[in-house]
């Protein structure tokens, strides 16, 4: 669960590092409440560097550590797919991610 002031990663376009401002209820959103469903909760008010202040469902956001772990696994996949060896440092970092 995100807290106000948390730095988070937006995993939808345009993506990037954001600041969580607060959690809002569907009834308290700036959007028409009929746009949201219960599966969208919780909804967060976010400060994005290019989008400004927005409201989005939490499933578009993760911690920076979670994003880094995802990108390391993606890099391993891309290297293997291209036929390149996976560097030892990368494999060790992925193993540390998986043991946490």
Secondary structure, DSSP 8 states (H G I E B T S, - for coil): ---TT-EEEE-STT-EEEEEEEEE-GGGSSS-GGG--GGG-SEEEEEETTTEEEEEEGGGEEEHHHHHHHHHHHHHHHHHHTT----HHHHHHHHHHHH-
